[in-house]
Amino acid sequence: MVELTADRPTLNPALRDFWMTPARVRVLYGGRFSSKTWDTAGFAVYLAANYRVRFLCTRQFQNKIEESVYTVIKHQIERFGLLGEFTIYQPSGGGKIVHNDTGSEFIFYGLWRHIDEIKSLEGVDVCWIEEAHNLREDQWRILRDTVRKEGSQFWIVFNPRFQSDFVYQRFVANPPPRTLVRKINYDENPFLSETALETAEEVRQEDEEEYRHVYLGEPRTDDDRVIIKRSWIEAAVDAHKALGIEPTGKARVGFDVADDGDDLNAQVAVKGVVATYAEEWKGLEDELLKSCTRVWHKARESGAAIVYDAIGVGAASGNKLNELNETIPQRRRIQHEAFNAGGAVIRPDKEYAHDVLNKDQFANLKAQAWWLVADRFRATYNAVVKGERFDPDELISIDGDIPHLEKLISELSTPRRDFNSAGKVKVESKEDLAKREVPSPNLADAFIMAYAPSEKTAGIQGLTTW
């Protein structure tokens, strides 16, 4: 039998009472570097090695097993010295983990794509919801009614995001009966490295508010500063399926070109109102032709036009795409168009809102593009969540199988609105994002370019709302 001792190197002794106290729902939340996930995995391995337990390990988005807690469970099994006791199936085999003697098993599901499959699961003892800040109320109701075995538990683990989030209001602000809530931060993690401690202190000195949110687990009061709310984007995942919209219309590929050696190239492909593909890769400045070739082939494959970043290194992309077009018959050549983020707005004298013209609302084309995409996400949220009716071409959808889904959602919901000296709206600059320790949102920029307005898009389905 594996013994659970306070000095065991895989477990945080500060959480011993949390794990040993009986509860239907265990809520473990707090800031970065606090050992939440590692300790949860360690206690799960301890239980699996001593008792017969069926674990349902979930998170909101999981398109592949590597995005789950599968890897951290494997690491904890190894650190416990129990590799010989478990059968660990490879991701290609479903990624299930089974204890050879007790019969305990770990299974892994993404809530967004597999909630209907989860409904039919039987005999779950522990439902572990990782990164639970993304959990929705309707999903919780399904899980609560599915995991109903006598003595079964929920383990809800997350870093707080906003006070208004469902999971924070339901399990921290107003926890239900038989719920054990524990907040833990890095100052209670005895295994933390000096480098991690120095990193947290550096952030504290530079930005106290950011430090308290990221490292002390304090939720933000609201997200009104961002251009596109995360809830809007989440509602748009597979919205075309939920609303019965056929993904027809113009195909485009947005191409964000890397600015320097540390930046990444990105491309996002769309078909009418539906974003279908996303990719990012390392590509140095002298490898621009290679990156353009990558995007050009994707555009040929999907019959799409290319919209590319025309600032800095990307300014030469048009010439590279022309070179590639010369290798194929003229009738099959890929159309491409430059996107100048700092350029003038499209149709400046057209009314954006009541008595407000485009030229009076937006500081530049980038702002116009972001706001128009935000309008479509808002409309989609109202259509999916509130049942309001819209012209399908006014909406937007993200295919649930798109690569890098979680990263794309995070990037799209990060930039804040800003204003220039004339009071016109603009998008938070990359320099200001860097001050918040937010990397360049390459996938988001490529996404925006794929839906950006231009004089060429007049009358094209899915691009007519501007």
LINCOR-V323380 format. One record per residue. N is the residue number from 1. RES is the residue in one small letter. PSI is psi in whole degrees, 0 to 359 (none if undefined). D_CENTER is the distance of its C-alpha to the mean C-alpha in Angstrom with 2 decimals. Layout:
N/RES/PSI/D_CENTER
N/RES/PSI/D_CENTER
This chain:
1/m/137/39.64
2/v/128/36.82
3/e/143/37.57
4/l/104/35.09
5/t/155/36.54
6/a/334/35.50
7/d/8/35.99
8/r/131/33.95
9/p/350/31.73
10/t/352/28.62
11/l/147/28.61
12/n/116/28.58
13/p/338/31.93
14/a/342/30.64
15/l/7/28.76
16/r/312/31.74
17/d/327/32.82
18/f/317/29.34
19/w/331/29.34
20/m/343/33.04
21/t/128/33.28
22/p/139/33.24
23/a/149/30.42
24/r/319/28.74
25/v/125/25.36
26/r/124/24.38
27/v/116/21.77
28/l/112/20.86
29/y/165/18.87
30/g/197/19.15
31/g/182/18.11
32/r/154/17.12
33/f/20/19.82
34/s/0/21.21
35/s/15/21.37
36/k/305/19.74
37/t/318/18.12
38/w/317/21.07
39/d/322/23.61
40/t/316/22.18
41/a/320/22.33
42/g/316/25.80
43/f/324/27.16
44/a/318/25.84
45/v/319/27.69
46/y/312/30.75
47/l/316/30.85
48/a/328/30.36
49/a/344/33.23
50/n/338/35.60
51/y/163/34.95
52/r/108/33.88
53/v/135/30.35
54/r/116/27.81
55/f/128/24.21
56/l/109/21.38
57/c/118/18.18
58/t/162/15.10
59/r/168/11.44
60/q/304/9.34
61/f/125/7.84
62/q/91/10.39
63/n/344/11.76
64/k/156/14.00
65/i/330/15.84
66/e/342/14.91
67/e/356/11.37
68/s/191/13.45
69/v/12/15.99
70/y/313/18.52
71/t/317/18.99
72/v/327/19.60
73/i/316/22.03
74/k/315/23.83
75/h/319/24.21
76/q/325/25.64
77/i/317/28.02
78/e/317/29.25
79/r/331/29.72
80/f/348/31.68
81/g/34/33.84
82/l/18/33.23
83/l/327/32.19
84/g/345/35.49
85/e/345/34.86
86/f/147/31.59
87/t/117/30.86
88/i/106/27.39
89/y/141/26.57
90/q/157/24.71
91/p/323/21.32
92/s/340/23.46
93/g/15/25.47
94/g/343/22.74
95/g/13/22.07
96/k/147/24.19
97/i/129/25.91
98/v/137/29.42
99/h/129/32.10
100/n/331/35.35
101/d/310/37.68
102/t/337/36.00
103/g/6/34.05
104/s/149/30.84
105/e/149/27.70
106/f/126/23.94
107/i/154/21.95
108/f/128/18.21
109/y/144/16.31
110/g/131/12.91
111/l/318/13.55
112/w/316/12.11
113/r/339/14.27
114/h/21/17.09
115/i/326/18.02
116/d/324/21.37
117/e/322/22.16
118/i/326/21.51
119/k/328/24.05
120/s/0/26.74
121/l/143/26.27
122/e/153/29.35
123/g/25/30.39
124/v/127/27.16
125/d/320/28.24
126/v/125/25.00
127/c/110/21.57
128/w/115/19.13
129/i/105/15.82
130/e/150/13.56
131/e/49/10.72
132/a/356/12.55
133/h/340/11.45
134/n/355/9.33
135/l/135/12.67
136/r/158/14.53
137/e/318/18.30
138/d/326/19.26
139/q/320/17.43
140/w/319/19.20
141/r/320/22.46
142/i/314/22.19
143/l/316/21.47
144/r/321/24.24
145/d/339/26.69
146/t/315/25.84
147/v/85/26.16
148/r/9/29.72
149/k/144/31.81
150/e/127/34.29
151/g/2/32.97
152/s/158/29.34
153/q/160/26.62
154/f/135/23.00
155/w/113/21.24
156/i/113/18.39
157/v/128/16.64
158/f/161/14.19
159/n/122/13.94
160/p/144/14.82
161/r/287/12.86
162/f/149/15.31
163/q/331/18.71
164/s/351/18.23
165/d/144/15.39
166/f/313/17.03
167/v/325/16.73
168/y/315/18.30
169/q/321/21.01
170/r/322/21.82
171/f/347/22.00
172/v/306/22.72
173/a/320/24.48
174/n/67/26.32
175/p/142/26.14
176/p/171/27.99
177/p/154/31.10
178/r/36/31.02
179/t/130/27.79
180/l/118/27.74
181/v/129/25.44
182/r/122/25.21
183/k/133/23.58
184/i/138/23.63
185/n/178/23.00
186/y/336/23.73
187/d/353/27.39
188/e/9/27.93
189/n/104/26.61
190/p/350/29.82
191/f/6/28.22
192/l/140/26.33
193/s/160/27.44
194/e/325/29.25
195/t/317/26.72
196/a/319/23.93
197/l/318/26.43
198/e/323/27.31
199/t/314/23.73
200/a/318/23.32
201/e/323/26.74
202/e/317/26.03
203/v/320/23.10
204/r/319/25.41
205/q/329/28.09
206/e/321/26.01
207/d/97/24.00
208/e/320/25.02
209/e/314/22.55
210/e/320/19.53
211/y/314/21.26
212/r/327/21.82
213/h/310/18.24
214/v/316/16.70
215/y/340/19.72
216/l/2/21.60
217/g/29/18.86
218/e/122/20.06
219/p/150/17.79
220/r/151/17.84
221/t/328/20.30
222/d/174/18.36
223/d/29/15.81
224/d/347/18.57
225/r/340/18.43
226/v/156/15.27
227/i/318/16.02
228/i/118/13.32
229/k/143/12.43
230/r/321/9.10
231/s/326/11.43
232/w/316/12.72
233/i/317/9.68
234/e/324/9.00
235/a/338/12.75
236/a/350/12.72
237/v/119/11.07
238/d/26/14.45
239/a/328/16.31
240/h/329/18.96
241/k/317/19.81
242/a/326/19.95
243/l/0/22.14
244/g/38/24.12
245/i/126/23.44
246/e/126/24.63
247/p/74/22.48
248/t/160/25.49
249/g/188/26.17
250/k/135/25.83
251/a/134/23.60
252/r/154/22.14
253/v/120/20.24
254/g/133/18.75
255/f/108/19.55
256/d/119/18.50
257/v/135/21.11
258/a/137/20.75
259/d/324/22.86
260/d/186/24.07
261/g/334/24.10
262/d/349/21.04
263/d/165/18.85
264/l/145/17.17
265/n/154/18.01
266/a/149/15.54
267/q/144/16.32
268/v/127/14.89
269/a/139/17.38
270/v/153/18.07
271/k/103/20.93
272/g/238/22.16
273/v/358/19.59
274/v/125/17.15
275/a/124/14.62
276/t/341/15.40
277/y/144/14.47
278/a/144/12.49
279/e/146/13.83
280/e/153/14.47
281/w/160/17.51
282/k/131/20.04
283/g/116/23.01
284/l/166/25.78
285/e/322/27.74
286/d/3/30.63
287/e/25/28.45
288/l/320/27.62
289/l/320/29.65
290/k/317/27.72
291/s/318/24.35
292/c/322/25.99
293/t/320/27.41
294/r/313/24.06
295/v/319/22.85
296/w/317/26.34
297/h/322/26.37
298/k/320/23.09
299/a/319/24.68
300/r/318/27.88
301/e/323/26.23
302/s/5/24.60
303/g/42/27.46
304/a/158/25.37
305/a/157/26.25
306/i/134/24.51
307/v/117/23.49
308/y/153/23.34
309/d/121/23.01
310/a/14/26.67
311/i/141/26.57
312/g/229/27.68
313/v/325/27.43
314/g/346/26.09
315/a/332/29.40
316/a/359/31.02
317/s/322/28.57
318/g/317/30.85
319/n/320/33.78
320/k/320/31.94
321/l/325/30.83
322/n/319/34.45
323/e/316/35.69
324/l/322/33.61
325/n/331/34.84
326/e/344/38.38
327/t/357/38.06
328/i/162/37.79
329/p/149/39.98
330/q/322/39.59
331/r/344/38.73
332/r/5/35.60
333/r/148/34.34
334/i/125/30.80
335/q/143/30.63
336/h/153/28.68
337/e/136/28.29
338/a/143/27.57
339/f/113/25.11
340/n/101/26.51
341/a/325/24.03
342/g/4/26.96
343/g/177/29.26
344/a/153/30.94
345/v/155/29.35
346/i/140/30.15
347/r/65/32.97
348/p/330/33.61
349/d/5/36.20
350/k/144/34.14
351/e/124/33.30
352/y/310/29.63
353/a/179/30.41
354/h/117/33.78
355/d/20/36.15
356/v/119/33.41
357/l/158/33.45
358/n/317/30.65
359/k/339/32.60
360/d/343/32.87
361/q/318/29.24
362/f/139/27.31
363/a/331/28.05
364/n/181/27.06
365/l/324/25.47
366/k/314/22.00
367/a/317/22.13
368/q/316/23.51
369/a/315/20.82
370/w/316/17.93
371/w/323/19.93
372/l/322/20.82
373/v/320/17.29
374/a/319/16.58
375/d/321/19.73
376/r/322/18.65
377/f/319/15.37
378/r/316/17.66
379/a/321/20.20
380/t/318/17.91
381/y/314/16.88
382/n/328/20.63
383/a/315/21.49
384/v/314/19.23
385/v/320/19.50
386/k/352/22.90
387/g/15/24.60
388/e/156/25.72
389/r/137/27.03
390/f/158/26.06
391/d/128/27.10
392/p/328/24.49
393/d/351/24.55
394/e/358/23.27
395/l/184/19.97
396/i/148/16.81
397/s/150/14.76
398/i/123/11.94
399/d/132/13.20
400/g/343/11.50
401/d/6/12.69
402/i/136/11.26
403/p/151/10.51
404/h/36/7.38
405/l/309/5.50
406/e/319/2.10
407/k/319/3.78
408/l/316/5.39
409/i/315/4.12
410/s/317/4.36
411/e/318/7.34
412/l/331/8.79
413/s/13/8.99
414/t/311/10.53
415/p/139/13.94
416/r/160/16.80
417/r/148/19.91
418/d/176/23.02
419/f/146/26.62
420/n/184/29.32
421/s/340/32.97
422/a/3/33.82
423/g/9/31.32
424/k/146/29.14
425/v/147/25.36
426/k/170/23.32
427/v/140/19.83
428/e/130/19.29
429/s/161/20.56
430/k/329/19.07
431/e/317/21.85
432/d/325/20.87
433/l/318/17.21
434/a/326/18.81
435/k/333/20.93
436/r/10/17.95
437/e/36/16.92
438/v/120/13.91
439/p/166/14.09
440/s/127/14.72
441/p/73/11.85
442/n/314/13.30
443/l/319/10.97
444/a/317/10.94
445/d/319/14.67
446/a/320/15.31
447/f/312/13.73
448/i/319/15.96
449/m/324/18.88
450/a/334/18.69
451/y/10/19.36
452/a/144/21.54
453/p/149/25.00
454/s/165/28.12
455/e/337/31.73
456/k/346/31.21
457/t/4/28.77
458/a/129/31.36
459/g/5/31.84
460/i/129/28.90
461/q/135/27.16
462/g/355/23.62
463/l/31/24.41
464/t/2/27.23
465/t/356/25.94
466/w/none/26.68
